[in-house]
């Protein structure tokens, strides 16, 4: 069965609600993203077990960013989960990235490391203040160079930077902050899911627009019907 090339961000108030979303959508989407709120919430082990039981891809979004030894210890503590994907901040530096990859290899994990470039809640003004670089595409390319050099598996990047990253065709590209239909929220660098995938995203991350819907399957089917000719589905 073909599935929408998306990870659903499980960010509802309780993991009881998140588990219900998994049960409703697992047949229709590639996987589920477990971030801070759901990972540190009650019943997180049940949520993760449910995702694995449904044979969906598990994306643990902890955005690790610390000294190399601490990051290695964090990854080692995830050995019992063995997620398919795990995020860390590329800005954590070369040694941190190498330590993360070494720990994954040592513990024989299947986990693919995804490097966070620039959060989608930030724009050029923010990146100028933080990194002294207002051109977000240029900044994200610098992060991509680091990711490519140290052979992490992929990038987390906004839809605005996808075309600028075309030459990094061996890197998985996951685009958060996308929308199916028009909406407004706290994201600044956003795009539509179909545009992101057409521009080179391997997968997109969809959250509130879908999980807060009273009829998420109906919404997804309406989207699928509208964009049935796009390259949005797994083989």
C-alpha positions as CSV (number, residue, x, y, z in Angstrom):
1,X,0.0,0.0,0.0
2,X,1.3,3.4,-0.9
3,X,1.8,5.8,1.9
4,X,2.0,9.6,2.0
5,X,5.7,10.6,2.3
6,X,5.2,12.2,5.7
7,X,5.9,11.9,9.4
8,X,3.1,12.9,11.6
9,X,4.3,15.0,14.5
10,X,2.6,13.6,17.6
11,X,2.3,16.7,19.7
12,X,-1.1,16.4,21.4
13,X,-1.6,17.1,25.1
14,X,-1.6,13.4,26.1
15,X,-0.1,10.3,24.7
16,X,-3.5,8.6,24.9
17,X,-4.6,11.1,22.2
18,X,-1.3,10.5,20.3
19,X,-1.8,6.7,20.4
20,X,-5.3,7.2,18.9
21,X,-3.7,9.2,16.0
22,X,-1.3,6.4,15.3
23,X,-4.1,3.9,15.2
24,X,-6.1,6.1,12.8
25,X,-3.3,7.1,10.4
26,X,-0.6,4.4,10.3
27,X,-2.0,2.8,7.1
28,X,-1.8,6.2,5.3
29,X,1.6,7.7,6.3
30,X,5.2,6.7,6.3
31,X,5.9,7.3,10.0
32,X,5.5,9.2,13.2
33,X,7.6,11.9,14.9
34,X,8.0,11.7,18.7
35,X,9.2,15.0,20.0
36,X,9.8,16.5,23.4
37,X,6.2,16.7,24.5
38,X,5.3,13.2,23.7
39,X,8.7,11.6,24.5
40,X,8.7,13.1,28.1
41,X,5.0,12.6,28.7
42,X,3.2,9.8,30.5
43,X,2.8,6.6,28.5
44,X,5.6,7.4,26.1
45,X,6.7,3.8,26.1
46,X,3.2,2.8,25.1
47,X,3.2,5.3,22.3
48,X,6.6,4.2,20.9
49,X,5.5,0.5,21.2
50,X,2.3,1.2,19.3
51,X,4.3,2.9,16.5
52,X,6.7,-0.1,16.3
53,X,3.8,-2.6,16.5
54,X,2.2,-0.9,13.5
55,X,5.5,-1.3,11.6
56,X,5.6,2.5,11.0
57,X,8.9,4.4,10.9
58,X,9.8,5.9,14.3
59,X,11.4,9.4,14.2
60,X,12.6,10.5,17.6
61,X,13.1,14.3,17.4
62,X,15.2,15.2,20.4
63,X,17.5,17.6,18.6
64,X,20.6,16.5,20.6
65,X,23.1,19.4,21.2
66,X,25.7,18.9,23.9
67,X,29.3,17.8,24.5
68,X,30.2,14.6,22.6
69,X,30.2,12.3,25.6
70,X,26.8,13.5,26.7
71,X,25.3,13.0,23.3
72,X,26.8,9.5,23.1
73,X,25.3,8.7,26.4
74,X,21.9,9.9,25.3
75,X,22.0,7.8,22.2
76,X,23.1,4.7,24.1
77,X,20.1,5.2,26.4
78,X,17.9,4.9,23.3
79,X,19.3,1.5,22.4
80,X,16.2,-0.3,23.6
81,X,14.1,1.9,21.3
82,X,16.5,1.8,18.3
83,X,14.6,4.5,16.4
84,X,14.7,4.7,12.7
85,X,15.6,8.4,12.7
86,X,17.1,10.7,15.4
87,X,17.9,14.4,15.2
88,X,20.8,16.4,16.4
89,X,21.9,20.0,15.8
90,X,24.7,20.3,13.2
91,X,25.8,23.4,15.1
92,X,26.9,21.1,17.9
93,X,30.1,20.6,16.0
94,X,32.2,18.0,14.3
95,X,33.3,16.1,17.4
96,X,29.7,15.8,18.6
97,X,28.6,14.4,15.2
98,X,31.4,11.9,15.1
99,X,30.7,10.7,18.6
100,X,27.0,10.2,17.7
101,X,27.8,8.2,14.7
102,X,30.4,6.2,16.5
103,X,27.9,5.3,19.3
104,X,25.3,4.2,16.8
105,X,27.9,1.9,15.1
106,X,29.1,0.6,18.4
107,X,25.6,-0.3,19.6
108,X,24.7,-1.7,16.2
109,X,21.7,0.6,15.9
110,X,19.7,1.0,12.7
111,X,19.2,4.7,13.5
112,X,19.8,7.3,10.8
113,X,21.1,10.6,12.1
114,X,19.3,13.8,10.8
115,X,21.1,17.1,11.2
116,X,19.0,20.1,12.2
117,X,20.1,23.1,10.1
118,X,18.0,26.2,11.0
119,X,14.8,25.9,12.9
120,X,11.7,26.8,10.8
121,X,10.6,29.2,13.5
122,X,13.7,31.4,12.6
123,X,14.1,33.7,9.6
124,X,16.9,35.8,8.2
125,X,16.8,38.4,10.9
126,X,17.1,35.7,13.6
127,X,20.0,33.9,11.8
128,X,21.8,37.3,11.4
129,X,21.6,37.8,15.2
130,X,22.7,34.2,16.0
131,X,25.1,33.2,13.2
132,X,25.9,36.6,11.7
133,X,24.5,35.4,8.4
134,X,21.1,36.8,7.1
135,X,21.0,34.7,4.0
136,X,19.3,31.5,5.3
137,X,20.0,29.5,2.1
138,X,23.7,30.3,2.4
139,X,23.7,29.3,6.1
140,X,21.9,26.1,5.5
141,X,24.3,25.2,2.7
142,X,27.2,25.6,5.2
143,X,25.4,23.2,7.6
144,X,24.9,20.8,4.7
145,X,28.6,20.8,3.9
146,X,29.3,19.7,7.5
147,X,26.6,17.0,7.2
148,X,28.0,15.7,4.0
149,X,31.6,15.8,5.2
150,X,30.9,13.7,8.3
151,X,28.5,11.4,6.6
152,X,25.4,11.8,8.6
153,X,22.3,10.5,6.9
154,X,20.2,13.5,6.3
155,X,19.1,17.0,7.0
156,X,16.1,18.8,8.6
157,X,15.6,21.9,6.5
158,X,12.8,24.2,5.5
159,X,11.1,24.1,2.1
160,X,12.8,27.4,1.2
161,X,16.2,25.8,1.2
162,X,15.5,22.6,-0.7
163,X,16.4,23.9,-4.2
164,X,19.7,25.3,-2.8
165,X,20.5,21.8,-1.5
166,X,19.8,19.9,-4.7
167,X,23.5,18.9,-5.1
168,X,23.4,17.0,-1.8
169,X,21.4,14.3,-3.5
170,X,22.7,11.5,-1.2
171,X,21.3,13.2,1.9
172,X,17.8,12.4,3.1
173,X,16.0,15.7,3.4
174,X,13.1,16.1,5.8
175,X,11.1,19.3,5.7
176,X,9.1,20.3,8.8
177,X,6.6,23.2,9.1
178,X,4.7,22.2,6.0
179,X,1.0,22.6,5.4
180,X,-1.5,20.7,3.4
181,X,-3.9,23.7,3.0
182,X,-3.6,27.3,4.0
183,X,-3.1,28.0,7.7
184,X,-1.3,30.4,10.1
185,X,0.9,29.5,13.1
186,X,4.2,30.2,14.7
187,X,6.4,29.0,11.8
188,X,8.1,31.5,9.6
189,X,9.7,29.5,6.8
190,X,6.9,27.3,5.6
191,X,5.8,25.7,2.4
192,X,3.1,23.3,1.1
193,X,3.8,19.6,1.4
194,X,3.5,19.0,-2.3
195,X,5.9,21.8,-3.2
196,X,8.4,20.6,-0.7
197,X,8.5,17.1,-2.1
198,X,8.6,18.3,-5.7
199,X,11.6,20.5,-4.7
200,X,13.6,17.6,-3.3
201,X,12.2,16.7,0.2
202,X,12.4,13.0,0.8
203,X,9.7,13.4,3.5
204,X,7.7,16.1,5.2
205,X,6.6,16.6,8.8
206,X,2.9,17.5,9.4
207,X,1.6,18.3,12.8
208,X,-1.2,20.4,14.1
209,X,-3.1,20.9,10.9
210,X,-3.7,17.1,10.7
211,X,-3.6,15.9,14.3
212,X,-6.0,18.6,15.6
213,X,-8.5,17.9,12.9
214,X,-11.7,16.2,14.0
215,X,-11.5,14.0,10.8
216,X,-7.8,13.6,10.0
217,X,-8.3,10.7,7.6
218,X,-10.9,12.7,5.7
219,X,-8.6,15.6,5.5
220,X,-5.7,13.5,4.3
221,X,-7.9,11.8,1.6
222,X,-9.1,15.2,0.4
223,X,-5.5,16.3,0.1
224,X,-4.6,13.0,-1.7
225,X,-7.4,13.5,-4.2
226,X,-6.4,17.1,-4.9
227,X,-2.8,16.2,-5.5
228,X,-3.1,12.6,-6.7
229,X,-0.7,13.2,-9.6
230,X,2.1,14.5,-7.5
231,X,5.1,12.5,-6.3
232,X,3.7,12.3,-2.8
233,X,3.5,8.6,-2.2
234,X,5.9,5.8,-1.4
235,X,6.3,3.0,-4.0
